[in-house]
Amino acid sequence: MKERLLGKISRIEATHPICVLMDEHERIEQKLAELRLLVLETDLSGASADTMERLKEVARLLLGAESHHRREEQVLFPRVQGRDELLGALKREHEELATLKRTLVGLVGGDCSASVAVTLSGLRQIAAVLVNTLREHIRKEEEMVYPAAVETLSLRAWRQVANEFEASGYCYFTARSAFLGCVRCMLNCPTRTLLLGDG
């Protein structure tokens, strides 16, 4: 997914707000793959403590992505023009995904207690819906919303986005170099051409 968007955007800075969002998507996708492996392709009836800890960490990371959704909704989406229906649907999906993630955390005992009671059929059902819904959600953002933003936002708008991202806060798993560089990139980038590659 990232390659398709970056293929459209030549020489984009790795610390550009869109790249930060896409890097977070990569981490989320890694955890979705792990969730699928742990829940949908493994017999959890006799799962080890290590497997359950891995499952808890996956659930924590997915729930920890709420600041990613908040930055999209409060900072990026309002600046994307002509996509109101799509953006409304994505916001509703954010709400649905938050509910699914909280349910997942509850099912795996997100508090990391030593004794974890898991309803396997419920866990498998929630995991399957979460994996499929979140993957499709990411695809829509990376194929429709992010390219629209890159094509229409000015350098000044991207500087505002970077500052507002910084003020809003990042996911605990966001690479420190990405969010520290986001504002620096936007402030120091001399031209829109350097940042977005348009002529």
N, C-alpha and C positions, 0 to 999 in steps of 0.2 A: 504493500500500500504506500509506504513512504517513498519508494522508488518512483511510483507513478507521479506523485505530486512533485517530488524533487526533479523529475525529468522535465516538468513544465517550468520549473523555476531554476534558472541557471545561477550558479554562484551565490546561492542564498547562505547567509551566515548560520552556522550551527547553533548559535545562541538566539536566533530570531524567535519571537514568540510562537510562530507556527511550528518551528523545529522543536521547541520545548514541549509543546502539546503532543507532537508526534513521537517524541522520545518517551513521554509518559504513556502514550498508547502502546508503544513497544513493550514497556514493562508490564502493563496491564495484560497484553496479549500473551506474554510469557506465563503469567500467573493463570490465565484462562486455560492454557495448554496443560499446565500442571494440575489445575482443578479437574480438567477432563480426565487426565491420567489417574489421579488419585481417587476420584469418585465414580466416574463412569466406566473405567476400565480395570478397576481393582476390586477385589472382594474385601470390603471393609469390616465384615463381621468379626474377623479376628485381627484387626489392624493393630500394628505395634504403636507404642507411645510416640515413636519417631514419626510415623506416618500421620498420626493425629496432630502432632505439633506442626508438621509441614502444612497440613490442611488448615490449621488455625492461622498460620502466617499468610497463606493465600487469601483467606477471608479478610484478615486485617488489612492487607495491601489493597484489596479491591474496595473495601470500605474507606480506606485512606485516600482514594481517588476522588472523594467528594469535592476537594478544593479545585481539582481539575475541571469538574463540571461547573462549579461556581464561577471560575474564571471565564469559561466559555460563555455561560449565560449572562453574566453581569458585564463583561468587558468586550468580548469578541462579537457575539451574536448581534447586539444592538447596532453594530457598525456595518453589518453585512446587509446590503440592500437587495430587495426583490426576491427574497427567499422566505417570506413570512410564514407560509404554510409549512415548509420544511423545518424551519427553526422552531415553530410551535410544536411540531411533532417530536423534535429532538428534546425539547424541554420536558415534554410529557414522558419521554423515554427515560430521561434522567431521574424523574420521580419514581418511575416503575423500577429502574435499576437500583435505586437507593433502597427501596423496600426489599427487593430480592437479596441485596447484599446484607442488609440487617438480619434478614431471615437466615441466611447462610451462617453469619456469625453466631446467631443464637443456636442453630442446630449443631455447630461444631464446638460450642463452648468457648467462644471468643475470649473469655476471661482467663484462659489457660489453666483452669483448675485441673488437678491431677485426675479426677474422675470425670469422664466425658460420656454423656448419654446422647447417642445419635440415632435418630430415626432414619434408617438407611433408605427406605423408599422415598421419604420426604426430601432427604438430602440429595438423592439422585435426581429427583424431579426438579428441585430448585436449581441444582448445578446445571442441568441440561438447558433449562430456560435461560439462565443467566449467561452461560457461555454463548449460546446462539444469539440472544438479543444483544449482548454487548459487542460481539464481533460484527454484527450487522450495523449497529450504531456507529462503531468506529469507521467502518467502510463508508457510510454516508457522510460522516464529517470529513474524512480525508479525500473523498472523491467529489464532493459537492460544495461543502461549506468552506473548507480551507482554501481551495483554488479560487473561489469567488472572492474571498477576503484578500488574497494575495494580488489578484488582478485589479481590485478596486481601491484598496486603502492607500493613502498617500504616506510618504515617509513620516510626516508630522503625526498622522493617525497611528502609525506603528510605534512611534515614540511614546505616545499616550498609552497605547496598549501595553507596552513594556513596563511603563511606570505603574500602571494600574495592576498589572500582574504582580509586580513586586509588592505593592501595597496589600493586595488581596491574600498573598501567601501561596506557597507551593505545596505539593504533596510531599510527605515525609520521604518518599523514595525518589524524588526528582534529583537528578545529578546536580550537586552544588555548583559545579562549573557552568551548568546551563543557566540556572537562574541568576547567578552573579553576573554572567556575561550578557544576559538578555538586555538589561538596561544600558550597560556599557556599549554593546553593539549598536543599539538604537541611537544613543547619544553621539557616538563617534563616527557613525557611518556618514561619509561626506555626501553621498548622492543616492537617490532612489535606484539608479542604475546599478550601483555596486551592491545594494541590498537585494534587489529583486531581479536584476538582469534584464530589465526592459530598456528599449532604446529610444 
